[in-house]
């Protein structure tokens, strides 16, 4: 969905066609009425903590993706939400929040976001029944200093129809499933289950290939970190481009097979976590130790490719979000097999986006147990972490994802055709 930089206040403005379609898809995957069970996790554990009412307006967190620890009524039309991480081990500042509000009559209420750590980062998005998501009017957001923290006071429009306020759009497992369903008739895509999360949720894998799957394998990974929705949106656009029926995509699929794991951390997403799954561990700091079932699934998939004489890993890309668009690549002097892919990919990517500056941040820390470093050290292939900014325009995200996919396909094909 699209949140234009010039988006008007809630109640006005139109979304562009692609953005509207995605917005409606995501909106359809969020429970529309208060009180529906989340099924597992903190939002369902204690309704007295995750629901409060002043007699007219009710705030609740009884839905997948909800994120706050406690709700308190400060006065008529005035609420405070305690925003706390899922456990004491969270060190990276991704302070997620999501709550639902409904009132007996139309009006506005104040909601204070009281952060336990990190402070306000994500600019509020509001989910409107039947019409998707928009940015909350900037005039309705007051960032307030509390010691070293930046808290926020939101002025929220309420009515009998519930609305959801969240740091980002809710991109939940059901939305991924609906997206994959849309491609079910595409013969280039095969959908299977990679395994189960710690709480028993399916972790799905897509294989994108020609009529005869090619030996050379590209692996794409997404949503290790729950709040990183913009990286998820870029990955959706990226994968959509690989599945198109045009000469570039057909030529790519004839030479390369792509393995896609779009949602590695469904438990963290559903439970509204800042960073972790349910084991108190950042999944992207568990590559090497492999203490979590989710990272173990990825390890086994990659080692399975290595062990198969009919398959060869040639590229690994991991999709994330941060405060700005950037691509974390390897240091220029590090050898890769195949050689030369990363600079060729970034040059082609930049050429496809003449009105956009591609930012690259090279680096490699073998001691840091992240996916990019572990996969390179273990297999010697090109690896990169593709990051999208928290507030990057959603239509631009679609353009970036498509351009990155086109550049990847073209660069891999050029490398495969080059004299050896």
C-alpha positions as CSV (number, residue, x, y, z in Angstrom):
1,X,0.0,0.0,0.0
2,X,1.0,3.6,-0.5
3,X,1.5,6.3,2.0
4,X,2.4,9.3,-0.2
5,X,4.8,11.8,1.3
6,X,2.1,14.4,0.8
7,X,-0.7,12.2,2.2
8,X,-3.5,14.3,3.6
9,X,-5.1,13.8,7.0
10,X,-7.2,10.7,7.5
11,X,-10.5,10.9,5.6
12,X,-9.0,12.3,2.4
13,X,-6.8,11.4,-0.5
14,X,-6.6,8.4,-2.8
15,X,-4.1,5.5,-3.0
16,X,-2.5,4.6,-6.3
17,X,-3.7,1.4,-8.0
18,X,-0.9,-0.9,-6.9
19,X,-0.8,0.6,-3.4
20,X,-4.6,0.3,-3.0
21,X,-4.6,-3.4,-4.0
22,X,-1.8,-4.1,-1.4
23,X,-3.6,-2.0,1.2
24,X,-6.8,-3.9,0.8
25,X,-5.0,-7.3,0.9
26,X,-3.3,-6.3,4.2
27,X,-6.5,-4.9,5.6
28,X,-8.4,-8.1,4.9
29,X,-5.9,-10.0,7.0
30,X,-6.6,-8.1,10.3
31,X,-9.6,-9.0,12.5
32,X,-12.2,-6.3,12.1
33,X,-14.0,-6.6,15.5
34,X,-12.6,-6.2,19.0
35,X,-12.2,-9.3,21.2
36,X,-11.2,-11.8,18.5
37,X,-8.5,-14.1,20.0
38,X,-4.9,-13.9,18.8
39,X,-4.5,-17.6,19.5
40,X,-1.1,-17.3,21.2
41,X,1.2,-14.8,22.7
42,X,1.1,-11.9,25.1
43,X,-1.9,-10.1,23.6
44,X,-4.2,-13.0,24.6
45,X,-2.6,-13.7,27.9
46,X,-4.3,-11.0,30.1
47,X,-7.2,-9.1,28.7
48,X,-7.2,-6.8,31.7
49,X,-3.7,-5.6,30.7
50,X,-4.3,-5.4,26.9
51,X,-7.8,-3.8,27.1
52,X,-9.0,-0.7,28.8
53,X,-12.0,1.6,28.4
54,X,-13.2,5.0,29.6
55,X,-16.8,4.0,29.2
56,X,-17.0,5.3,25.7
57,X,-13.8,4.4,23.9
58,X,-12.1,1.0,24.2
59,X,-8.4,0.4,23.5
60,X,-7.4,-3.3,23.0
61,X,-4.6,-5.5,21.7
62,X,-6.6,-8.7,21.1
63,X,-5.5,-9.2,17.5
64,X,-2.4,-10.7,15.7
65,X,0.5,-8.2,15.6
66,X,-0.7,-6.2,18.6
67,X,2.2,-4.6,20.5
68,X,1.9,-3.0,23.9
69,X,2.4,-4.2,27.4
70,X,-0.3,-2.4,29.4
71,X,-3.2,0.0,28.9
72,X,-4.2,2.7,31.4
73,X,-7.1,5.2,31.4
74,X,-5.8,8.7,32.4
75,X,-9.1,10.5,31.9
76,X,-12.0,10.8,29.6
77,X,-10.7,10.3,26.1
78,X,-7.1,9.9,27.4
79,X,-5.1,6.7,27.5
80,X,-1.5,5.6,28.2
81,X,0.1,2.5,26.6
82,X,3.3,1.0,28.0
83,X,5.5,0.1,25.1
84,X,8.0,-2.6,26.2
85,X,10.2,-5.2,24.4
86,X,9.2,-8.8,24.5
87,X,12.1,-9.7,26.8
88,X,15.1,-8.2,28.5
89,X,17.6,-9.4,25.8
90,X,16.4,-6.9,23.1
91,X,19.3,-4.6,22.3
92,X,18.3,-3.2,18.9
93,X,15.9,-0.3,18.9
94,X,12.8,-1.5,16.9
95,X,10.1,-0.3,19.4
96,X,7.0,-1.8,17.8
97,X,3.5,-0.8,18.8
98,X,0.0,-1.6,17.5
99,X,-3.4,-1.1,19.2
100,X,-7.0,-1.0,18.2
101,X,-9.5,1.7,19.1
102,X,-13.3,1.8,18.9
103,X,-15.8,4.3,20.4
104,X,-19.5,4.6,20.8
105,X,-19.5,7.8,18.9
106,X,-17.3,9.6,16.4
107,X,-14.6,11.8,18.0
108,X,-10.9,11.9,18.9
109,X,-8.9,10.5,21.8
110,X,-5.4,11.0,23.1
111,X,-3.1,8.0,23.3
112,X,0.3,8.4,25.0
113,X,2.9,5.9,23.9
114,X,5.1,5.5,27.0
115,X,8.3,3.7,25.9
116,X,10.4,1.6,28.4
117,X,13.5,1.9,26.2
118,X,14.6,3.2,22.8
119,X,11.8,5.8,22.3
120,X,9.6,6.7,19.4
121,X,10.9,5.5,16.0
122,X,8.0,4.4,13.8
123,X,5.6,7.0,12.4
124,X,2.0,5.9,13.1
125,X,0.0,4.2,10.3
126,X,-3.8,3.9,10.7
127,X,-5.8,1.0,9.3
128,X,-9.2,2.1,8.1
129,X,-12.0,-0.5,7.8
130,X,-12.5,-1.4,4.1
131,X,-9.9,1.1,2.7
132,X,-6.5,-0.1,3.9
133,X,-3.8,2.0,5.5
134,X,-2.6,5.6,5.6
135,X,-0.2,7.7,7.6
136,X,-1.7,9.4,10.6
137,X,-1.9,13.1,10.1
138,X,1.5,14.5,11.2
139,X,-0.4,17.3,13.1
140,X,-1.9,14.5,15.3
141,X,1.6,13.3,16.5
142,X,3.4,15.1,19.3
143,X,6.8,13.7,20.2
144,X,7.5,14.4,23.9
145,X,10.8,14.2,25.8
146,X,10.8,12.0,29.0
147,X,14.3,12.0,30.3
148,X,16.5,10.4,27.6
149,X,13.4,8.9,25.9
150,X,11.2,10.4,23.1
151,X,7.7,9.4,23.8
152,X,4.7,10.2,21.6
153,X,1.2,11.5,22.1
154,X,-1.2,10.6,19.3
155,X,-4.6,12.2,18.6
156,X,-6.6,9.3,17.2
157,X,-9.9,9.6,15.3
158,X,-12.4,7.1,16.7
159,X,-15.9,5.8,15.8
160,X,-17.9,2.7,16.3
161,X,-15.9,1.1,13.4
162,X,-12.6,-0.1,15.0
163,X,-9.3,1.3,13.6
164,X,-5.8,0.0,14.2
165,X,-2.8,2.3,14.9
166,X,0.6,0.7,14.4
167,X,4.2,1.6,13.8
168,X,3.9,0.0,10.3
169,X,1.2,-1.7,8.3
170,X,0.3,-5.1,9.6
171,X,2.0,-7.6,7.2
172,X,0.9,-10.8,8.9
173,X,1.2,-14.5,8.0
174,X,-2.3,-14.4,6.4
175,X,-1.3,-11.6,4.1
176,X,1.7,-13.6,2.9
177,X,-0.5,-16.6,2.4
178,X,-3.0,-14.6,0.3
179,X,-0.1,-13.2,-1.7
180,X,1.2,-16.7,-2.4
181,X,-2.3,-17.8,-3.3
182,X,-2.5,-15.2,-6.0
183,X,0.5,-17.0,-7.7
184,X,-0.9,-20.5,-7.2
185,X,-1.7,-21.0,-11.0
186,X,1.8,-19.8,-12.1
187,X,3.7,-22.9,-13.3
188,X,7.0,-21.2,-12.4
189,X,6.2,-21.3,-8.6
190,X,6.0,-24.3,-6.3
191,X,4.9,-23.7,-2.7
192,X,5.9,-26.0,0.1
193,X,6.5,-26.0,3.9
194,X,10.1,-25.5,5.0
195,X,9.1,-26.4,8.6
196,X,7.4,-25.0,11.7
197,X,8.3,-22.1,14.0
198,X,8.8,-22.6,17.7
199,X,5.1,-22.0,18.3
200,X,4.1,-24.4,15.5
201,X,3.3,-21.8,12.7
202,X,4.2,-22.9,9.2
203,X,7.3,-21.4,7.6
204,X,6.8,-21.6,3.9
205,X,9.2,-21.9,1.0
206,X,8.6,-20.9,-2.6
207,X,10.7,-22.4,-5.5
208,X,10.8,-20.3,-8.6
209,X,12.1,-22.2,-11.6
210,X,11.7,-23.1,-15.3
211,X,10.1,-26.3,-16.5
212,X,13.3,-28.1,-15.5
213,X,14.7,-26.7,-12.3
214,X,18.2,-25.3,-12.9
215,X,21.3,-26.4,-11.0
216,X,22.3,-22.9,-9.9
217,X,20.4,-21.7,-6.8
218,X,19.6,-18.3,-5.5
219,X,18.2,-18.0,-1.9
220,X,16.1,-15.1,-0.7
221,X,15.1,-14.6,2.9
222,X,12.7,-12.2,4.6
223,X,11.3,-11.0,7.9
224,X,13.8,-12.2,10.4
225,X,12.8,-9.1,12.4
226,X,9.1,-8.6,13.0
227,X,8.7,-4.8,12.6
228,X,10.6,-4.7,9.3
229,X,7.6,-4.4,7.1
230,X,9.2,-2.3,4.4
231,X,11.8,-5.0,3.7
232,X,8.9,-7.4,3.4
233,X,7.1,-5.2,0.9
234,X,10.3,-4.9,-1.2
235,X,10.7,-8.7,-1.2
236,X,7.1,-9.1,-2.4
237,X,7.7,-6.8,-5.3
238,X,11.1,-8.5,-6.0
239,X,9.5,-12.0,-6.1
240,X,6.6,-10.8,-8.2
241,X,9.1,-9.6,-10.8
242,X,10.8,-13.0,-10.9
243,X,7.5,-14.6,-11.7
244,X,6.5,-12.5,-14.7
245,X,6.2,-13.9,-18.2
246,X,8.7,-11.8,-20.2
247,X,12.0,-12.6,-21.9
248,X,14.2,-11.6,-19.0
249,X,12.3,-13.6,-16.3
250,X,12.0,-16.6,-18.6
251,X,15.7,-16.6,-19.4
252,X,16.6,-16.2,-15.7
253,X,14.3,-19.1,-14.7
254,X,15.8,-21.3,-17.4
255,X,19.3,-20.8,-15.9
256,X,18.6,-20.3,-12.2
257,X,16.3,-21.7,-9.5
258,X,15.3,-19.4,-6.7
259,X,14.4,-20.6,-3.2
260,X,12.4,-18.0,-1.3
261,X,11.6,-18.0,2.5
262,X,9.5,-14.8,2.8
263,X,8.6,-15.0,6.5
264,X,11.1,-16.7,8.8
265,X,9.8,-15.3,12.1
266,X,6.0,-15.7,12.1
267,X,5.9,-16.0,15.9
268,X,7.5,-12.6,16.4
269,X,5.2,-11.0,13.8
270,X,2.0,-12.4,15.3
271,X,3.1,-11.6,18.9
272,X,4.1,-8.0,18.1
273,X,7.7,-8.4,19.1
274,X,10.4,-5.8,18.6
275,X,13.1,-8.1,17.4
276,X,13.0,-11.7,18.5
277,X,11.1,-14.9,18.0
278,X,9.9,-16.7,21.1
279,X,13.2,-17.9,22.3
280,X,14.6,-14.6,23.5
281,X,17.0,-14.6,20.6
282,X,17.5,-12.3,17.6
283,X,17.3,-14.7,14.7
284,X,19.8,-12.6,12.8
285,X,22.3,-13.1,15.6
286,X,21.8,-16.8,15.6
287,X,23.6,-17.8,12.4
288,X,26.4,-20.0,13.7
289,X,25.0,-20.9,17.1
290,X,21.7,-22.0,15.4
291,X,19.9,-22.4,18.7
292,X,16.4,-21.5,17.3
293,X,14.2,-23.8,15.1
294,X,13.8,-21.1,12.5
295,X,17.5,-20.6,11.9
296,X,18.0,-24.3,12.0
297,X,15.6,-24.7,9.1
298,X,17.6,-22.2,7.1
299,X,20.9,-23.8,7.9
300,X,19.5,-27.2,6.9
301,X,18.1,-25.9,3.6
302,X,21.4,-24.3,2.7
303,X,23.5,-27.3,3.7
304,X,21.0,-29.5,1.7
305,X,21.8,-27.4,-1.4
306,X,25.5,-27.9,-0.8
307,X,25.2,-31.6,-0.3
308,X,23.2,-32.1,-3.5
309,X,25.5,-32.7,-6.6
310,X,22.6,-31.4,-8.8
311,X,22.5,-28.0,-7.1
312,X,24.9,-25.2,-6.5
313,X,24.4,-22.1,-4.3
314,X,25.4,-18.9,-6.2
315,X,23.7,-16.0,-4.3
316,X,22.1,-15.2,-1.0
317,X,20.0,-12.0,-0.3
318,X,18.4,-11.1,3.0
319,X,15.6,-8.5,3.1
320,X,15.4,-6.1,6.1
321,X,14.4,-2.6,7.1
322,X,16.3,0.2,8.8
323,X,16.0,4.0,9.0
324,X,17.1,4.6,5.4
325,X,17.5,2.6,2.2
326,X,20.9,0.9,1.9
327,X,22.5,-2.4,0.8
328,X,25.0,-4.0,3.1
329,X,27.5,-5.8,0.8
330,X,30.8,-7.6,1.3
331,X,34.1,-5.8,1.3
332,X,35.4,-5.2,-2.2
333,X,38.5,-7.4,-1.8
334,X,36.7,-10.5,-0.7
335,X,36.6,-13.2,-3.4
336,X,33.2,-14.7,-4.3
337,X,32.1,-17.6,-6.5
338,X,30.7,-16.5,-8.9
339,X,33.0,-13.5,-9.0
340,X,32.0,-9.9,-9.7
341,X,28.3,-10.2,-9.1
342,X,27.8,-7.6,-6.4
343,X,29.4,-4.6,-8.2
344,X,27.7,-5.6,-11.5
345,X,24.3,-5.9,-9.7
346,X,24.6,-2.6,-8.0
347,X,25.7,-0.8,-11.2
348,X,22.8,-2.3,-13.1
349,X,20.4,-1.5,-10.2
350,X,21.5,2.2,-10.2
351,X,21.2,2.5,-14.0
352,X,17.5,1.4,-13.7
353,X,16.8,4.1,-11.1
354,X,18.2,7.4,-12.6
355,X,16.2,9.5,-10.2
356,X,17.4,7.6,-7.1
357,X,20.7,7.3,-5.3
358,X,21.7,3.7,-4.5
359,X,23.5,3.6,-1.1
360,X,26.0,0.8,-0.5
361,X,27.7,0.0,2.8
362,X,30.4,-2.7,2.3
363,X,31.6,-4.7,5.3
364,X,32.2,-8.1,6.7
365,X,32.5,-9.3,10.3
366,X,33.1,-13.0,10.5
367,X,32.6,-12.9,14.3
368,X,29.1,-11.5,14.0
369,X,26.6,-14.4,13.6
370,X,24.4,-12.8,11.0
371,X,23.1,-14.4,7.8
372,X,25.2,-12.4,5.4
373,X,28.5,-13.2,7.2
374,X,27.7,-16.9,7.9
375,X,26.6,-17.7,4.4
376,X,29.6,-16.0,2.8
377,X,32.1,-17.7,5.2
378,X,30.5,-21.1,4.8
379,X,29.8,-21.1,1.0
380,X,31.9,-18.3,-0.5
381,X,29.0,-16.9,-2.5
382,X,28.0,-13.3,-2.9
383,X,25.8,-12.2,-0.1
384,X,24.0,-8.9,0.7
385,X,21.5,-7.5,3.2
386,X,18.9,-5.4,1.3
387,X,17.5,-2.8,3.6
388,X,14.6,-0.4,3.0
389,X,13.9,2.7,5.1
390,X,11.1,2.7,7.6
391,X,9.3,5.6,5.9
392,X,10.3,5.0,2.3
393,X,7.3,5.8,0.0
394,X,5.5,2.6,-0.6
395,X,5.2,3.1,-4.4
396,X,8.9,3.7,-4.5
397,X,9.5,0.5,-2.5
398,X,7.7,-1.4,-5.3
399,X,9.9,0.3,-7.9
400,X,13.0,-0.5,-5.9
401,X,12.1,-4.2,-5.4
402,X,11.3,-4.6,-9.1
403,X,14.5,-2.9,-10.2
404,X,16.6,-4.9,-7.8
405,X,15.1,-8.1,-9.2
406,X,15.7,-7.1,-12.8
407,X,19.3,-6.1,-12.1
408,X,19.9,-9.4,-10.3
409,X,18.5,-11.4,-13.2
410,X,20.4,-9.5,-15.8
411,X,23.7,-9.6,-13.8
412,X,23.5,-13.3,-13.1
413,X,22.7,-14.1,-16.8
414,X,25.6,-11.9,-18.0
415,X,28.0,-13.6,-15.6
416,X,26.8,-17.0,-16.6
417,X,27.3,-16.1,-20.3
418,X,30.7,-14.5,-19.8
419,X,33.8,-16.5,-21.1
420,X,35.3,-18.5,-18.2
